[in-house]
Amino acid sequence: MDATAAGQRRVLGVQVHSSPAVTVGTIWAYDQQRVWTVLRSDVTLDVDRSRYFESDRVAVRATMRVGFAFGHPQSVVRITAA
C-alpha cells in the first residue's frame, strides 16, 4: 500500500484508468510499452485576431489527427467479470 497514492485505482501495482466507453464489468489491459501513438496528418494551427478585436484576446485552434497502434496484439487482454 502506498500512502502517497491514496485514492488511485491499482491492480497489482499498475494504475487503472476508467472510461464510460467501456462496458460495465469489462477491463481492457495492455502493455504500455507496446502501444504507439501515431500522427496521422500534420498539425494545423489557425489563429484569428479579428474575432475578438474589441479586447486583447486571440482565438487559437489546433487540429491534429492521431491514432493508436498496438504492435503486439497478444499484449492486449480483455477481462470480464462473471
N, C-alpha and C positions, 0 to 999 in steps of 0.2 A: 504494500500500500504506500503510495506516495502522497504525503501531506501537501506538497506544492501543486498537485494536480486534482484538488478537490472539485467534484462536480463533473469531471471529464469521464466520458464513457470509454472503457477499455476492456479488451478481451485478450487475455494472456499478455498484457503489457502493450498491446497495439491499440492506438487510438481508433475509436469508431465514430463515423460521421453518419448522420441520419438524413433522409430525404423524403419528402412527401410523394415523390415519384416512384418509390419502391413499395410494392405490395406489403401490407402488414404481415408479419410472420416470415418474411424473406430477408436474408442477409446476402449481399454480394461481397466477396472478399477477393483481393488481388494483391500481388506483389508490386509495390510502387516502383521498384527498380526496373520493372519490365513494362512500364506504361510510358508512352511518349506523347507529348503534346505537339501536334503538327500544325504549322501555319499553312492554311490552305490558299491564301492570297495575301497580297501586300496590304499593309495598313493604310487606310485613307484618313486624313485629318482635315476637317473643314472648320474654318474659323470665320465667324461673322461678327464684325464690329458694328455694322449699321443697325442691327436689330435693336440694340439697347443704347441707341445714340443719346437718349435722354439722361443716361447716367454712365458711370465708369464701369460698365460690365461688358463682357465679351462672351459670345456663345461659342462653345467648342464641342465638336462631335468627332469621335474616333470610331471607325468601323473596322473590325478585324474578323476574319473567318478562321476558326480553329477547329480541329478535330482531335480525337484521342485515339491512339493506336495501341493495341495490345499485341506485342511482338511474339508472345509465347502464350497461345490460347489456354494451355493447361494450367497456367498460373492464375486464371480467373475461376473462382469457385462460387457456386450457388448453394446456400444453406437454407433449408426451410424448416420451420417449427412444425412438429407433428401434432 
